Amino acid sequence: MENELNSPSEEHLTNQLLPRLPNRYLRDRPMKFAGIQKTSLVDYPDRVASVLFTPGCNLRCPYCHNWRIVMDPKPPFMNEETALTTLCARRKYVDAVVVTGGEPTLHQELPKFLKRLKERGFAVKLDTNGFYPEVLEECLAYVDYVALDVKTSLEKYWQLGAGSTAGLMRTLTMLKTGKVDYEFRTTIVPGFVGNENIAQIGELVKGAKTLAIQQFVSGDTLDRNYNALKPYANETIARFAETVRTYTDNLIVRT
Ligand code: SF4
């Protein structure tokens, strides 16, 4: 059923996106985490990393695989001290930490936590959807690498639960003009990325140091209609890659 879904299901739009999600911060002091993956070979470029997952997210992407910690994060949570102790105990195997979610920058305490990671000598990567540029800006002093999701063209973001995309636009500019190493990354989800908007996505990331486009993997998704959605063929991804190649210095294709 390649490309049969052109938008989230009616049920998803009704139950998850309406009414609009409040654009508020979470203020847990200190931070808490929904989970930890002690070792990952794929989440930090060229490094062995541990991955921390923050609970909650401002978006509701129908194809989200982490929807359990997005929709209804449940205890037990790992507190900040336990996370640091666990990471430090693994220091001889792992020298990098990825903070992902959910949406990490939803948490106002994030910059302070990242500072503590840096003080302990870890390389730090932050994954973000870019909707909280104020928090991200504070974080940049303590991160070595940012991966920003550019999920679709602007006019489709409402289908992911977004109100204004002004924050995302600020984040794009901040990273393009800043000093911290980064990648923009686009998961090629049918219905959100296609012939009709791949060039618009290119315009959004224009001038990017690195753009990674990556294959969508179906499975246990927030909107169950996406569970069995057939991804695009690799040849289609290759065609999209050619379209966006001119918008970036460095294109990475992950299929
Ligand atoms: S931004 Fe990421 S964590 Fe949040 S709903 Fe979308 S895919 Fe899930």
Boltz pocket constraint, residues with backbone or C-beta under 6 A from the ligand:
constraints:
  - pocket:
      binder: B
      contacts: [[A, 57], [A, 58], [A, 59], [A, 60], [A, 61], [A, 63], [A, 64], [A, 65], [A, 66], [A, 67], [A, 70], [A, 101], [A, 102], [A, 103], [A, 129]]
      max_distance: 6.0
